[in-house]
Amino acid sequence: MTGRVSERVFVDAGTSGHGFKLAPVWGDHVARLLLDVPDPRLAQFSPARFTAGAGLAAGFGAARILG
């Protein structure tokens, strides 16, 4: 989950172990969020998806990403 939670409050959490490998690119994404220039391709990771009831369509077989 990465995105704005409220005015001037952002969250970047839940990347687990693979977050270390993604850190350079993901850091750029977070910086763009702070500058209010988000990448629309990553909107599915927004905290707003929980209030909208939208889940992620990722996973394999019966194993799906929650949230």
PQR file with spaces between the fields and no chain letter, atoms N, CA, C, O and H, PARSE charges and radii, in Angstrom:
ATOM       1  N    MET     1       0.850   -1.154    0.000 -0.4000 1.5000
ATOM       2  CA   MET     1       0.000    0.000    0.000 -0.0000 2.0000
ATOM       3  C    MET     1       0.903    1.226    0.000  0.5500 1.7000
ATOM       4  O    MET     1       1.795    1.357    0.838 -0.5500 1.4000
ATOM       5  N    THR     2       0.667    2.094   -0.923 -0.4000 1.5000
ATOM       6  CA   THR     2       1.446    3.321   -1.009 -0.0000 2.0000
ATOM       7  C    THR     2       0.551    4.441   -1.503  0.5500 1.7000
ATOM       8  O    THR     2      -0.102    4.312   -2.539 -0.5500 1.4000
ATOM       9  H    THR     2      -0.057    1.988   -1.604  0.4000 1.0000
ATOM      10  N    GLY     3       0.519    5.531   -0.770 -0.4000 1.5000
ATOM      11  CA   GLY     3      -0.262    6.671   -1.214 -0.0000 2.0000
ATOM      12  C    GLY     3      -0.601    7.626   -0.098  0.5500 1.7000
ATOM      13  O    GLY     3      -0.134    7.483    1.032 -0.5500 1.4000
ATOM      14  H    GLY     3       1.049    5.636    0.071  0.4000 1.0000
ATOM      15  N    ARG     4      -1.416    8.596   -0.429 -0.4000 1.5000
ATOM      16  CA   ARG     4      -1.838    9.625    0.530 -0.0000 2.0000
ATOM      17  C    ARG     4      -2.932    9.052    1.425  0.5500 1.7000
ATOM      18  O    ARG     4      -3.901    8.461    0.948 -0.5500 1.4000
ATOM      19  H    ARG     4      -1.795    8.712   -1.347  0.4000 1.0000
ATOM      20  N    VAL     5      -2.758    9.240    2.739 -0.4000 1.5000
ATOM      21  CA   VAL     5      -3.751    8.814    3.714 -0.0000 2.0000
ATOM      22  C    VAL     5      -4.622    9.997    4.116  0.5500 1.7000
ATOM      23  O    VAL     5      -5.838    9.865    4.254 -0.5500 1.4000
ATOM      24  H    VAL     5      -1.971    9.721    3.127  0.4000 1.0000
ATOM      25  N    SER     6      -3.997   11.141    4.301 -0.4000 1.5000
ATOM      26  CA   SER     6      -4.712   12.384    4.584 -0.0000 2.0000
ATOM      27  C    SER     6      -3.806   13.544    4.173  0.5500 1.7000
ATOM      28  O    SER     6      -2.717   13.330    3.641 -0.5500 1.4000
ATOM      29  H    SER     6      -3.009   11.247    4.189  0.4000 1.0000
ATOM      30  N    GLU     7      -4.253   14.745    4.418 -0.4000 1.5000
ATOM      31  CA   GLU     7      -3.464   15.914    4.037 -0.0000 2.0000
ATOM      32  C    GLU     7      -2.075   15.846    4.664  0.5500 1.7000
ATOM      33  O    GLU     7      -1.940   15.793    5.887 -0.5500 1.4000
ATOM      34  H    GLU     7      -5.138   14.919    4.850  0.4000 1.0000
ATOM      35  N    ARG     8      -1.042   15.848    3.819 -0.4000 1.5000
ATOM      36  CA   ARG     8       0.355   15.821    4.238 -0.0000 2.0000
ATOM      37  C    ARG     8       0.777   14.545    4.963  0.5500 1.7000
ATOM      38  O    ARG     8       1.807   14.531    5.638 -0.5500 1.4000
ATOM      39  H    ARG     8      -1.152   15.891    2.826  0.4000 1.0000
ATOM      40  N    VAL     9      -0.011   13.466    4.829 -0.4000 1.5000
ATOM      41  CA   VAL     9       0.342   12.178    5.435 -0.0000 2.0000
ATOM      42  C    VAL     9       0.297   11.108    4.353  0.5500 1.7000
ATOM      43  O    VAL     9      -0.736   10.886    3.722 -0.5500 1.4000
ATOM      44  H    VAL     9      -0.848   13.478    4.281  0.4000 1.0000
ATOM      45  N    PHE    10       1.436   10.448    4.148 -0.4000 1.5000
ATOM      46  CA   PHE    10       1.564    9.397    3.155 -0.0000 2.0000
ATOM      47  C    PHE    10       1.995    8.111    3.835  0.5500 1.7000
ATOM      48  O    PHE    10       2.608    8.136    4.903 -0.5500 1.4000
ATOM      49  H    PHE    10       2.275   10.628    4.661  0.4000 1.0000
ATOM      50  N    VAL    11       1.674    6.995    3.215 -0.4000 1.5000
ATOM      51  CA   VAL    11       2.090    5.701    3.744 -0.0000 2.0000
ATOM      52  C    VAL    11       2.764    4.906    2.626  0.5500 1.7000
ATOM      53  O    VAL    11       2.381    4.985    1.459 -0.5500 1.4000
ATOM      54  H    VAL    11       1.176    6.975    2.347  0.4000 1.0000
ATOM      55  N    ASP    12       3.768    4.146    3.018 -0.4000 1.5000
ATOM      56  CA   ASP    12       4.426    3.217    2.104 -0.0000 2.0000
ATOM      57  C    ASP    12       4.728    1.967    2.927  0.5500 1.7000
ATOM      58  O    ASP    12       5.704    1.937    3.676 -0.5500 1.4000
ATOM      59  H    ASP    12       4.079    4.081    3.966  0.4000 1.0000
ATOM      60  N    ALA    13       3.903    0.947    2.789 -0.4000 1.5000
ATOM      61  CA   ALA    13       4.032   -0.240    3.631 -0.0000 2.0000
ATOM      62  C    ALA    13       3.612   -1.487    2.863  0.5500 1.7000
ATOM      63  O    ALA    13       2.901   -1.413    1.860 -0.5500 1.4000
ATOM      64  H    ALA    13       3.110    0.972    2.180  0.4000 1.0000
ATOM      65  N    GLY    14       4.068   -2.623    3.356 -0.4000 1.5000
ATOM      66  CA   GLY    14       3.609   -3.893    2.823 -0.0000 2.0000
ATOM      67  C    GLY    14       4.408   -4.447    1.667  0.5500 1.7000
ATOM      68  O    GLY    14       3.911   -5.312    0.945 -0.5500 1.4000
ATOM      69  H    GLY    14       4.645   -2.683    4.170  0.4000 1.0000
ATOM      70  N    THR    15       5.634   -3.980    1.462 -0.4000 1.5000
ATOM      71  CA   THR    15       6.412   -4.511    0.346 -0.0000 2.0000
ATOM      72  C    THR    15       7.143   -5.797    0.703  0.5500 1.7000
ATOM      73  O    THR    15       7.652   -6.480   -0.185 -0.5500 1.4000
ATOM      74  H    THR    15       6.037   -3.278    2.049  0.4000 1.0000
ATOM      75  N    SER    16       7.203   -6.139    1.990 -0.4000 1.5000
ATOM      76  CA   SER    16       7.819   -7.385    2.452 -0.0000 2.0000
ATOM      77  C    SER    16       9.267   -7.494    1.970  0.5500 1.7000
ATOM      78  O    SER    16       9.941   -6.478    1.803 -0.5500 1.4000
ATOM      79  H    SER    16       6.789   -5.583    2.711  0.4000 1.0000
ATOM      80  N    GLY    17       9.743   -8.705    1.748 -0.4000 1.5000
ATOM      81  CA   GLY    17      11.139   -8.922    1.367 -0.0000 2.0000
ATOM      82  C    GLY    17      11.498   -8.412   -0.008  0.5500 1.7000
ATOM      83  O    GLY    17      12.626   -7.969   -0.225 -0.5500 1.4000
ATOM      84  H    GLY    17       9.195   -9.531    1.883  0.4000 1.0000
ATOM      85  N    HIS    18      10.564   -8.462   -0.946 -0.4000 1.5000
ATOM      86  CA   HIS    18      10.891   -8.014   -2.297 -0.0000 2.0000
ATOM      87  C    HIS    18      10.990   -6.495   -2.376  0.5500 1.7000
ATOM      88  O    HIS    18      11.456   -5.969   -3.387 -0.5500 1.4000
ATOM      89  H    HIS    18       9.648   -8.821   -0.770  0.4000 1.0000
ATOM      90  N    GLY    19      10.567   -5.780   -1.347 -0.4000 1.5000
ATOM      91  CA   GLY    19      10.676   -4.330   -1.332 -0.0000 2.0000
ATOM      92  C    GLY    19      12.108   -3.851   -1.440  0.5500 1.7000
ATOM      93  O    GLY    19      12.373   -2.775   -1.976 -0.5500 1.4000
ATOM      94  H    GLY    19      10.189   -6.207   -0.526  0.4000 1.0000
ATOM      95  N    PHE    20      13.035   -4.656   -0.927 -0.4000 1.5000
ATOM      96  CA   PHE    20      14.452   -4.290   -1.008 -0.0000 2.0000
ATOM      97  C    PHE    20      14.906   -4.243   -2.463  0.5500 1.7000
ATOM      98  O    PHE    20      15.650   -3.345   -2.857 -0.5500 1.4000
ATOM      99  H    PHE    20      12.819   -5.531   -0.492  0.4000 1.0000
ATOM     100  N    LYS    21      14.460   -5.208   -3.256 -0.4000 1.5000
ATOM     101  CA   LYS    21      14.841   -5.239   -4.676 -0.0000 2.0000
ATOM     102  C    LYS    21      14.174   -4.118   -5.471  0.5500 1.7000
ATOM     103  O    LYS    21      14.740   -3.598   -6.433 -0.5500 1.4000
ATOM     104  H    LYS    21      13.856   -5.938   -2.936  0.4000 1.0000
ATOM     105  N    LEU    22      12.974   -3.761   -5.057 -0.4000 1.5000
ATOM     106  CA   LEU    22      12.222   -2.733   -5.767 -0.0000 2.0000
ATOM     107  C    LEU    22      12.533   -1.317   -5.272  0.5500 1.7000
ATOM     108  O    LEU    22      12.039   -0.343   -5.841 -0.5500 1.4000
ATOM     109  H    LEU    22      12.514   -4.183   -4.276  0.4000 1.0000
ATOM     110  N    ALA    23      13.340   -1.196   -4.226 -0.4000 1.5000
ATOM     111  CA   ALA    23      13.552    0.088   -3.550 -0.0000 2.0000
ATOM     112  C    ALA    23      13.926    1.250   -4.477  0.5500 1.7000
ATOM     113  O    ALA    23      13.338    2.321   -4.329 -0.5500 1.4000
ATOM     114  H    ALA    23      13.741   -1.987   -3.764  0.4000 1.0000
ATOM     115  N    PRO    24      14.856    1.111   -5.414 -0.5600 1.5000
ATOM     116  CA   PRO    24      15.202    2.270   -6.240  0.2800 2.0000
ATOM     117  C    PRO    24      14.023    2.801   -7.065  0.5500 1.7000
ATOM     118  O    PRO    24      13.787    4.009   -7.101 -0.5500 1.4000
ATOM     119  N    VAL    25      13.309    1.933   -7.703 -0.4000 1.5000
ATOM     120  CA   VAL    25      12.177    2.358   -8.537 -0.0000 2.0000
ATOM     121  C    VAL    25      11.001    2.784   -7.665  0.5500 1.7000
ATOM     122  O    VAL    25      10.329    3.774   -7.954 -0.5500 1.4000
ATOM     123  H    VAL    25      13.501    0.952   -7.673  0.4000 1.0000
ATOM     124  N    TRP    26      10.759    2.029   -6.594 -0.4000 1.5000
ATOM     125  CA   TRP    26       9.635    2.358   -5.715 -0.0000 2.0000
ATOM     126  C    TRP    26       9.887    3.693   -5.007  0.5500 1.7000
ATOM     127  O    TRP    26       8.951    4.457   -4.773 -0.5500 1.4000
ATOM     128  H    TRP    26      11.305    1.225   -6.359  0.4000 1.0000
ATOM     129  N    GLY    27      11.146    3.974   -4.667 -0.4000 1.5000
ATOM     130  CA   GLY    27      11.491    5.263   -4.067 -0.0000 2.0000
ATOM     131  C    GLY    27      11.173    6.416   -4.999  0.5500 1.7000
ATOM     132  O    GLY    27      10.720    7.471   -4.555 -0.5500 1.4000
ATOM     133  H    GLY    27      11.907    3.353   -4.857  0.4000 1.0000
ATOM     134  N    ASP    28      11.408    6.222   -6.280 -0.4000 1.5000
ATOM     135  CA   ASP    28      11.052    7.238   -7.272 -0.0000 2.0000
ATOM     136  C    ASP    28       9.538    7.443   -7.299  0.5500 1.7000
ATOM     137  O    ASP    28       9.060    8.572   -7.399 -0.5500 1.4000
ATOM     138  H    ASP    28      11.776    5.365   -6.640  0.4000 1.0000
ATOM     139  N    HIS    29       8.793    6.348   -7.211 -0.4000 1.5000
ATOM     140  CA   HIS    29       7.331    6.428   -7.191 -0.0000 2.0000
ATOM     141  C    HIS    29       6.851    7.227   -5.974  0.5500 1.7000
ATOM     142  O    HIS    29       5.986    8.094   -6.098 -0.5500 1.4000
ATOM     143  H    HIS    29       9.182    5.430   -7.130  0.4000 1.0000
ATOM     144  N    VAL    30       7.415    6.930   -4.804 -0.4000 1.5000
ATOM     145  CA   VAL    30       7.025    7.641   -3.583 -0.0000 2.0000
ATOM     146  C    VAL    30       7.374    9.128   -3.701  0.5500 1.7000
ATOM     147  O    VAL    30       6.583    9.982   -3.299 -0.5500 1.4000
ATOM     148  H    VAL    30       8.118    6.226   -4.703  0.4000 1.0000
ATOM     149  N    ALA    31       8.538    9.438   -4.241 -0.4000 1.5000
ATOM     150  CA   ALA    31       8.919   10.841   -4.429 -0.0000 2.0000
ATOM     151  C    ALA    31       7.924   11.554   -5.336  0.5500 1.7000
ATOM     152  O    ALA    31       7.567   12.704   -5.079 -0.5500 1.4000
ATOM     153  H    ALA    31       9.181    8.744   -4.567  0.4000 1.0000
ATOM     154  N    ARG    32       7.474   10.887   -6.389 -0.4000 1.5000
ATOM     155  CA   ARG    32       6.492   11.501   -7.296 -0.0000 2.0000
ATOM     156  C    ARG    32       5.149   11.714   -6.599  0.5500 1.7000
ATOM     157  O    ARG    32       4.454   12.693   -6.871 -0.5500 1.4000
ATOM     158  H    ARG    32       7.764    9.953   -6.597  0.4000 1.0000
ATOM     159  N    LEU    33       4.784   10.793   -5.696 -0.4000 1.5000
ATOM     160  CA   LEU    33       3.560   10.988   -4.920 -0.0000 2.0000
ATOM     161  C    LEU    33       3.658   12.247   -4.064  0.5500 1.7000
ATOM     162  O    LEU    33       2.713   13.032   -3.979 -0.5500 1.4000
ATOM     163  H    LEU    33       5.349    9.997   -5.475  0.4000 1.0000
ATOM     164  N    LEU    34       4.810   12.424   -3.438 -0.4000 1.5000
ATOM     165  CA   LEU    34       5.006   13.592   -2.585 -0.0000 2.0000
ATOM     166  C    LEU    34       4.974   14.890   -3.388  0.5500 1.7000
ATOM     167  O    LEU    34       4.573   15.934   -2.873 -0.5500 1.4000
ATOM     168  H    LEU    34       5.577   11.786   -3.507  0.4000 1.0000
ATOM     169  N    LEU    35       5.398   14.821   -4.652 -0.4000 1.5000
ATOM     170  CA   LEU    35       5.377   15.993   -5.523 -0.0000 2.0000
ATOM     171  C    LEU    35       4.045   16.163   -6.247  0.5500 1.7000
ATOM     172  O    LEU    35       3.885   17.062   -7.072 -0.5500 1.4000
ATOM     173  H    LEU    35       5.724   13.972   -5.070  0.4000 1.0000
ATOM     174  N    ASP    36       3.085   15.281   -5.924 -0.4000 1.5000
ATOM     175  CA   ASP    36       1.750   15.284   -6.529 -0.0000 2.0000
ATOM     176  C    ASP    36       1.793   15.023   -8.032  0.5500 1.7000
ATOM     177  O    ASP    36       1.038   15.620   -8.800 -0.5500 1.4000
ATOM     178  H    ASP    36       3.215   14.551   -5.254  0.4000 1.0000
ATOM     179  N    VAL    37       2.688   14.121   -8.439 -0.4000 1.5000
ATOM     180  CA   VAL    37       2.790   13.678   -9.832 -0.0000 2.0000
ATOM     181  C    VAL    37       2.801   12.141   -9.821  0.5500 1.7000
ATOM     182  O    VAL    37       3.796   11.532  -10.214 -0.5500 1.4000
ATOM     183  H    VAL    37       3.301   13.636   -7.815  0.4000 1.0000
ATOM     184  N    PRO    38       1.702   11.511   -9.374 -0.5600 1.5000
ATOM     185  CA   PRO    38       1.696   10.050   -9.249  0.2800 2.0000
ATOM     186  C    PRO    38       1.666    9.345  -10.602  0.5500 1.7000
ATOM     187  O    PRO    38       1.196    9.889  -11.601 -0.5500 1.4000
ATOM     188  N    ASP    39       2.171    8.142  -10.601 -0.4000 1.5000
ATOM     189  CA   ASP    39       2.141    7.292  -11.795 -0.0000 2.0000
ATOM     190  C    ASP    39       0.796    6.558  -11.800  0.5500 1.7000
ATOM     191  O    ASP    39       0.547    5.745  -10.909 -0.5500 1.4000
ATOM     192  H    ASP    39       2.553    7.700   -9.789  0.4000 1.0000
ATOM     193  N    PRO    40      -0.066    6.820  -12.769 -0.5600 1.5000
ATOM     194  CA   PRO    40      -1.399    6.199  -12.780  0.2800 2.0000
ATOM     195  C    PRO    40      -1.355    4.675  -12.857  0.5500 1.7000
ATOM     196  O    PRO    40      -2.324    4.018  -12.476 -0.5500 1.4000
ATOM     197  N    ARG    41      -0.261    4.103  -13.338 -0.4000 1.5000
ATOM     198  CA   ARG    41      -0.164    2.647  -13.417 -0.0000 2.0000
ATOM     199  C    ARG    41      -0.092    1.996  -12.037  0.5500 1.7000
ATOM     200  O    ARG    41      -0.352    0.801  -11.896 -0.5500 1.4000
ATOM     201  H    ARG    41       0.526    4.638  -13.648  0.4000 1.0000
ATOM     202  N    LEU    42       0.259    2.778  -11.030 -0.4000 1.5000
ATOM     203  CA   LEU    42       0.403    2.228   -9.685 -0.0000 2.0000
ATOM     204  C    LEU    42      -0.750    2.622   -8.768  0.5500 1.7000
ATOM     205  O    LEU    42      -0.659    2.443   -7.553 -0.5500 1.4000
ATOM     206  H    LEU    42       0.470    3.749  -11.145  0.4000 1.0000
ATOM     207  N    ALA    43      -1.818    3.149   -9.323 -0.4000 1.5000
ATOM     208  CA   ALA    43      -2.972    3.583   -8.532 -0.0000 2.0000
ATOM     209  C    ALA    43      -3.620    2.440   -7.769  0.5500 1.7000
ATOM     210  O    ALA    43      -4.253    2.670   -6.739 -0.5500 1.4000
ATOM     211  H    ALA    43      -1.892    3.295  -10.310  0.4000 1.0000
ATOM     212  N    GLN    44      -3.474    1.211   -8.255 -0.4000 1.5000
ATOM     213  CA   GLN    44      -4.094    0.071   -7.581 -0.0000 2.0000
ATOM     214  C    GLN    44      -3.516   -0.178   -6.189  0.5500 1.7000
ATOM     215  O    GLN    44      -4.109   -0.914   -5.401 -0.5500 1.4000
ATOM     216  H    GLN    44      -2.959    1.025   -9.092  0.4000 1.0000
ATOM     217  N    PHE    45      -2.370    0.424   -5.874 -0.4000 1.5000
ATOM     218  CA   PHE    45      -1.749    0.257   -4.567 -0.0000 2.0000
ATOM     219  C    PHE    45      -2.144    1.360   -3.586  0.5500 1.7000
ATOM     220  O    PHE    45      -1.620    1.406   -2.473 -0.5500 1.4000
ATOM     221  H    PHE    45      -1.888    1.022   -6.514  0.4000 1.0000
ATOM     222  N    SER    46      -3.044    2.233   -3.971 -0.4000 1.5000
ATOM     223  CA   SER    46      -3.470    3.350   -3.140 -0.0000 2.0000
ATOM     224  C    SER    46      -4.251    2.854   -1.918  0.5500 1.7000
ATOM     225  O    SER    46      -5.000    1.883   -2.023 -0.5500 1.4000
ATOM     226  H    SER    46      -3.470    2.196   -4.875  0.4000 1.0000
ATOM     227  N    PRO    47      -4.085    3.510   -0.759 -0.5600 1.5000
ATOM     228  CA   PRO    47      -4.886    3.165    0.410  0.2800 2.0000
ATOM     229  C    PRO    47      -6.379    3.366    0.168  0.5500 1.7000
ATOM     230  O    PRO    47      -7.195    2.749    0.852 -0.5500 1.4000
ATOM     231  N    ALA    48      -6.754    4.205   -0.779 -0.4000 1.5000
ATOM     232  CA   ALA    48      -8.166    4.462   -1.068 -0.0000 2.0000
ATOM     233  C    ALA    48      -8.888    3.221   -1.578  0.5500 1.7000
ATOM     234  O    ALA    48     -10.118    3.177   -1.564 -0.5500 1.4000
ATOM     235  H    ALA    48      -6.091    4.707   -1.335  0.4000 1.0000
ATOM     236  N    ARG    49      -8.147    2.215   -2.028 -0.4000 1.5000
ATOM     237  CA   ARG    49      -8.803    1.008   -2.548 -0.0000 2.0000
ATOM     238  C    ARG    49      -9.576    0.282   -1.467  0.5500 1.7000
ATOM     239  O    ARG    49     -10.535   -0.428   -1.773 -0.5500 1.4000
ATOM     240  H    ARG    49      -7.148    2.251   -2.039  0.4000 1.0000
ATOM     241  N    PHE    50      -9.183    0.441   -0.201 -0.4000 1.5000
ATOM     242  CA   PHE    50      -9.886   -0.238    0.880 -0.0000 2.0000
ATOM     243  C    PHE    50     -11.275    0.347    1.101  0.5500 1.7000
ATOM     244  O    PHE    50     -12.235   -0.398    1.296 -0.5500 1.4000
ATOM     245  H    PHE    50      -8.404    1.017    0.047  0.4000 1.0000
ATOM     246  N    THR    51     -11.393    1.664    1.073 -0.4000 1.5000
ATOM     247  CA   THR    51     -12.711    2.289    1.242 -0.0000 2.0000
ATOM     248  C    THR    51     -13.573    2.089    0.002  0.5500 1.7000
ATOM     249  O    THR    51     -14.801    2.091    0.093 -0.5500 1.4000
ATOM     250  H    THR    51     -10.613    2.270    0.915  0.4000 1.0000
ATOM     251  N    ALA    52     -12.944    1.918   -1.150 -0.4000 1.5000
ATOM     252  CA   ALA    52     -13.690    1.682   -2.385 -0.0000 2.0000
ATOM     253  C    ALA    52     -14.080    0.212   -2.544  0.5500 1.7000
ATOM     254  O    ALA    52     -14.883   -0.130   -3.411 -0.5500 1.4000
ATOM     255  H    ALA    52     -11.946    1.916   -1.225  0.4000 1.0000
ATOM     256  N    GLY    53     -13.504   -0.662   -1.696 -0.4000 1.5000
ATOM     257  CA   GLY    53     -13.808   -2.086   -1.784 -0.0000 2.0000
ATOM     258  C    GLY    53     -13.145   -2.762   -2.967  0.5500 1.7000
ATOM     259  O    GLY    53     -13.595   -3.822   -3.404 -0.5500 1.4000
ATOM     260  H    GLY    53     -12.852   -0.384   -0.991  0.4000 1.0000
ATOM     261  N    ALA    54     -12.084   -2.171   -3.492 -0.4000 1.5000
ATOM     262  CA   ALA    54     -11.390   -2.730   -4.646 -0.0000 2.0000
ATOM     263  C    ALA    54     -10.202   -3.578   -4.189  0.5500 1.7000
ATOM     264  O    ALA    54      -9.370   -3.118   -3.408 -0.5500 1.4000
ATOM     265  H    ALA    54     -11.718   -1.311   -3.137  0.4000 1.0000
ATOM     266  N    GLY    55     -10.129   -4.791   -4.669 -0.4000 1.5000
ATOM     267  CA   GLY    55      -9.005   -5.656   -4.337 -0.0000 2.0000
ATOM     268  C    GLY    55      -7.985   -5.659   -5.455  0.5500 1.7000
ATOM     269  O    GLY    55      -8.188   -5.044   -6.502 -0.5500 1.4000
ATOM     270  H    GLY    55     -10.805   -5.165   -5.304  0.4000 1.0000
ATOM     271  N    LEU    56      -6.889   -6.356   -5.221 -0.4000 1.5000
ATOM     272  CA   LEU    56      -5.869   -6.510   -6.255 -0.0000 2.0000
ATOM     273  C    LEU    56      -6.125   -7.817   -6.995  0.5500 1.7000
ATOM     274  O    LEU    56      -6.443   -8.834   -6.378 -0.5500 1.4000
ATOM     275  H    LEU    56      -6.725   -6.856   -4.370  0.4000 1.0000
ATOM     276  N    ALA    57      -5.990   -7.787   -8.295 -0.4000 1.5000
ATOM     277  CA   ALA    57      -6.235   -8.973   -9.107 -0.0000 2.0000
ATOM     278  C    ALA    57      -4.947   -9.758   -9.328  0.5500 1.7000
ATOM     279  O    ALA    57      -4.770  -10.376  -10.377 -0.5500 1.4000
ATOM     280  H    ALA    57      -5.733   -6.961   -8.796  0.4000 1.0000
ATOM     281  N    ALA    58      -4.053   -9.737   -8.353 -0.4000 1.5000
ATOM     282  CA   ALA    58      -2.763  -10.425   -8.496 -0.0000 2.0000
ATOM     283  C    ALA    58      -2.761  -11.718   -7.702  0.5500 1.7000
ATOM     284  O    ALA    58      -3.497  -11.867   -6.727 -0.5500 1.4000
ATOM     285  H    ALA    58      -4.197   -9.234   -7.500  0.4000 1.0000
ATOM     286  N    GLY    59      -1.943  -12.627   -8.124 -0.4000 1.5000
ATOM     287  CA   GLY    59      -1.796  -13.889   -7.417 -0.0000 2.0000
ATOM     288  C    GLY    59      -1.681  -15.037   -8.411  0.5500 1.7000
ATOM     289  O    GLY    59      -1.607  -14.841   -9.624 -0.5500 1.4000
ATOM     290  H    GLY    59      -1.345  -12.505   -8.917  0.4000 1.0000
ATOM     291  N    PHE    60      -1.671  -16.239   -7.851 -0.4000 1.5000
ATOM     292  CA   PHE    60      -1.560  -17.425   -8.678 -0.0000 2.0000
ATOM     293  C    PHE    60      -2.538  -18.476   -8.177  0.5500 1.7000
ATOM     294  O    PHE    60      -2.501  -18.847   -7.003 -0.5500 1.4000
ATOM     295  H    PHE    60      -1.732  -16.398   -6.865  0.4000 1.0000
ATOM     296  N    GLY    61      -3.400  -18.955   -9.041 -0.4000 1.5000
ATOM     297  CA   GLY    61      -4.386  -19.960   -8.637 -0.0000 2.0000
ATOM     298  C    GLY    61      -5.279  -19.441   -7.533  0.5500 1.7000
ATOM     299  O    GLY    61      -5.851  -18.357   -7.648 -0.5500 1.4000
ATOM     300  H    GLY    61      -3.430  -18.655   -9.994  0.4000 1.0000
ATOM     301  N    ALA    62      -5.402  -20.212   -6.462 -0.4000 1.5000
ATOM     302  CA   ALA    62      -6.261  -19.814   -5.330 -0.0000 2.0000
ATOM     303  C    ALA    62      -5.566  -18.811   -4.423  0.5500 1.7000
ATOM     304  O    ALA    62      -6.213  -18.194   -3.575 -0.5500 1.4000
ATOM     305  H    ALA    62      -4.937  -21.092   -6.369  0.4000 1.0000
ATOM     306  N    ALA    63      -4.257  -18.637   -4.588 -0.4000 1.5000
ATOM     307  CA   ALA    63      -3.503  -17.705   -3.762 -0.0000 2.0000
ATOM     308  C    ALA    63      -3.643  -16.296   -4.321  0.5500 1.7000
ATOM     309  O    ALA    63      -3.101  -15.984   -5.381 -0.5500 1.4000
ATOM     310  H    ALA    63      -3.731  -19.138   -5.276  0.4000 1.0000
ATOM     311  N    ARG    64      -4.361  -15.459   -3.617 -0.4000 1.5000
ATOM     312  CA   ARG    64      -4.599  -14.091   -4.060 -0.0000 2.0000
ATOM     313  C    ARG    64      -4.051  -13.104   -3.036  0.5500 1.7000
ATOM     314  O    ARG    64      -3.965  -13.415   -1.848 -0.5500 1.4000
ATOM     315  H    ARG    64      -4.801  -15.712   -2.756  0.4000 1.0000
ATOM     316  N    ILE    65      -3.688  -11.932   -3.496 -0.4000 1.5000
ATOM     317  CA   ILE    65      -3.231  -10.873   -2.614 -0.0000 2.0000
ATOM     318  C    ILE    65      -4.470  -10.277   -1.932  0.5500 1.7000
ATOM     319  O    ILE    65      -5.440   -9.906   -2.593 -0.5500 1.4000
ATOM     320  H    ILE    65      -3.758  -11.680   -4.461  0.4000 1.0000
ATOM     321  N    LEU    66      -4.414  -10.195   -0.614 -0.4000 1.5000
ATOM     322  CA   LEU    66      -5.541   -9.623    0.126 -0.0000 2.0000
ATOM     323  C    LEU    66      -5.495   -8.118    0.060  0.5500 1.7000
ATOM     324  O    LEU    66      -4.423   -7.519   -0.025 -0.5500 1.4000
ATOM     325  H    LEU    66      -3.626  -10.497   -0.078  0.4000 1.0000
ATOM     326  N    GLY    67      -6.667   -7.507    0.101 -0.4000 1.5000
ATOM     327  CA   GLY    67      -6.737   -6.050    0.109 -0.0000 2.0000
ATOM     328  C    GLY    67      -6.789   -5.547   -1.254  0.5500 1.7000
ATOM     329  O    GLY    67      -6.851   -4.335   -1.463 -0.5500 1.4000
ATOM     330  H    GLY    67      -7.538   -7.994    0.170  0.4000 1.0000
